[in-house]
Amino acid sequence: MASTSEGLRERRRRQTRHEIHAAALRLAQEHGFDAVTVDLISAEAGVSPRTFFNYFPNKETAVLPGPPLGLPSSLADEFVARGTAHPRDVLADLTRLLVRDLADNPPLRQEMHAAFALTRSHPPLLATLLARFDGFQRSVADAVALRLGEPPEGEVPTLIAALALTAMRTGLERWAGEECPDDGDDSPVPYVERSAELLRTLLTS
């Protein structure tokens, strides 16, 4: 029963987070990013400013989609439990794990497209997006280090995390920049998988 309650709470938190993000992005598109305030976003999302700050530290992070602040503990535990392996195999396992999480929690193409467009015209937003990827990368490097038995600041864990996140970001950007296909398959997973496969080919050629 406890695990079920925790699952429901997590889904509610995820839903609230998405509603705040969607409201922030919608307002930024309609009124311009500079005109958007936390109070406006909160009112649009139907939450209090206090609740807003439980999910986002500022309006920049609310507007932008992207990776969470850290690798989910359940995924990190599963990844580390696979044990020591060759760095190339660890990288492959990591990219598969990230792709699976992306499939379970897919972003919306229109939201990603709009957010990336905003970063091109508002440098602070681009800096925020890059900082978010950097923070997520450090979390991933910590998990890689645990699996390899190396310090988290070591070159190998840092490089493996950077390569996996580069493949993920490249795939997401290509997906967000293209039109939705006629068959209705609007998942970013094939794009990220293609980037990951290209990375593996380059590393093994």
C-alpha positions in Angstrom: 0.0 0.0 0.0 2.8 2.4 0.8 4.5 1.9 -2.5 1.2 2.5 -4.3 0.7 5.8 -2.4 4.2 6.9 -3.2 3.6 6.1 -6.9 0.4 8.2 -6.8 2.1 11.1 -5.2 5.0 11.0 -7.7 2.5 11.0 -10.6 0.7 14.0 -9.1 3.9 15.8 -8.6 4.9 15.0 -12.2 1.5 16.3 -13.4 1.7 19.5 -11.4 5.2 20.1 -12.6 4.1 19.7 -16.2 1.1 22.0 -15.8 3.3 24.7 -14.4 5.8 24.3 -17.2 3.1 24.3 -19.9 1.6 27.5 -18.4 5.0 29.2 -18.4 5.8 28.2 -21.9 2.3 29.3 -23.2 2.6 32.7 -21.5 6.1 33.2 -22.9 4.9 32.5 -26.4 1.8 34.7 -26.1 3.3 37.7 -24.2 7.1 37.4 -24.6 9.4 35.9 -22.1 10.4 39.3 -20.5 6.7 40.1 -19.7 6.1 36.8 -17.9 6.2 36.7 -14.1 6.0 33.9 -11.5 2.7 35.3 -10.3 1.3 35.1 -13.9 2.6 31.6 -14.3 1.1 30.5 -11.0 -2.3 32.0 -11.8 -2.3 30.4 -15.3 -1.4 27.0 -13.8 -3.9 27.3 -10.9 -1.3 27.1 -8.2 0.1 29.4 -5.6 3.5 31.1 -6.0 4.6 29.1 -3.0 3.7 25.9 -4.9 5.5 27.2 -8.0 8.7 27.5 -6.0 8.3 24.0 -4.7 8.9 22.9 -8.3 11.0 25.6 -10.0 13.5 28.1 -8.6 12.6 30.7 -11.2 10.7 31.4 -14.4 13.6 30.4 -16.7 13.5 26.8 -15.4 9.7 26.7 -15.6 9.7 27.7 -19.2 12.2 25.2 -20.3 11.7 21.5 -20.7 14.7 19.2 -20.3 16.1 16.6 -18.1 15.2 16.4 -14.4 17.7 17.8 -11.8 19.1 14.3 -11.3 18.9 10.7 -12.5 15.9 9.1 -10.8 17.1 6.9 -8.0 15.4 3.8 -9.2 17.1 4.1 -12.6 20.5 4.8 -11.0 20.2 1.8 -8.7 19.2 -0.5 -11.6 22.1 0.8 -13.7 24.7 0.5 -10.9 23.5 -3.0 -10.0 24.5 -4.3 -13.4 28.1 -4.3 -12.1 31.5 -3.4 -13.5 31.9 -3.7 -17.3 34.0 -2.3 -20.1 33.4 1.5 -20.4 32.1 0.9 -23.9 29.4 -1.5 -22.5 28.7 0.9 -19.7 28.0 3.7 -22.2 25.7 1.4 -24.2 23.8 0.4 -21.0 23.5 4.1 -20.1 22.1 5.2 -23.4 19.6 2.4 -23.4 18.5 3.4 -19.9 18.1 7.1 -20.9 16.1 6.1 -24.0 13.8 3.9 -21.9 13.1 6.7 -19.4 12.4 9.0 -22.4 9.9 6.5 -23.7 8.2 6.3 -20.3 8.1 10.0 -19.9 8.0 11.5 -23.4 8.1 15.3 -23.9 5.7 17.1 -26.3 7.3 18.0 -29.6 5.5 21.4 -29.9 6.7 22.3 -26.4 10.3 21.3 -27.1 10.2 23.2 -30.4 8.9 26.3 -28.8 11.4 26.2 -25.9 14.4 25.7 -28.2 13.1 28.7 -30.3 13.0 30.8 -27.2 16.5 29.9 -26.2 17.7 31.3 -29.6 16.3 34.7 -28.8 16.9 34.9 -25.0 20.5 34.0 -24.0 19.6 33.6 -20.3 17.2 30.8 -21.3 20.0 29.1 -23.3 22.3 29.4 -20.3 19.6 27.9 -18.0 19.0 25.0 -20.4 22.8 24.3 -20.6 23.1 24.4 -16.9 20.2 21.9 -16.5 21.9 19.5 -18.8 25.2 20.0 -17.0 23.6 19.3 -13.6 21.9 16.1 -15.0 25.2 15.1 -16.5 26.9 15.3 -13.1 24.2 13.1 -11.7 24.7 10.6 -14.4 28.5 10.7 -14.0 28.0 9.8 -10.3 26.1 6.7 -11.2 28.7 5.7 -13.8 31.5 6.2 -11.2 29.7 3.9 -8.8 29.4 1.2 -11.4 33.0 1.5 -12.4 34.4 1.9 -8.9 36.0 5.2 -9.8 35.8 8.7 -8.3 32.8 10.7 -9.8 35.2 13.4 -10.9 37.3 10.9 -12.9 37.8 11.3 -16.6 36.1 8.1 -17.6 32.8 8.6 -15.7 32.7 12.3 -16.8 33.3 11.4 -20.5 30.8 8.5 -20.5 28.1 10.8 -19.1 28.9 13.6 -21.5 28.8 11.3 -24.5 25.4 9.8 -23.5 23.9 13.2 -22.8 25.2 14.6 -26.1 23.5 11.8 -28.0 20.3 12.4 -26.1 20.4 16.2 -26.6 21.2 15.8 -30.3 18.3 13.5 -30.9 15.9 15.7 -29.0 16.9 18.8 -30.9 16.5 17.0 -34.3 13.1 15.6 -33.2 11.9 19.0 -32.0 13.0 20.7 -35.2 11.0 18.4 -37.6 7.3 18.2 -38.5 5.2 15.5 -36.9 5.1 12.5 -39.2 1.8 11.6 -41.0 1.7 8.3 -39.2 1.2 10.0 -35.9 4.3 8.5 -34.3 5.5 11.6 -32.4 8.0 9.9 -30.1 11.6 11.3 -29.8 12.9 7.8 -29.0 13.9 6.9 -32.7 15.8 10.1 -33.0 17.7 9.6 -29.8 18.3 5.9 -30.6 19.7 7.0 -34.0 22.1 9.5 -32.4 23.2 6.8 -29.9 23.8 4.3 -32.7 25.8 6.8 -34.7 27.9 7.5 -31.6 28.6 3.8 -31.1 29.6 3.5 -34.8 32.0 6.4 -34.5 33.6 4.9 -31.4 34.0 1.5 -32.8 35.0 2.3 -36.4 
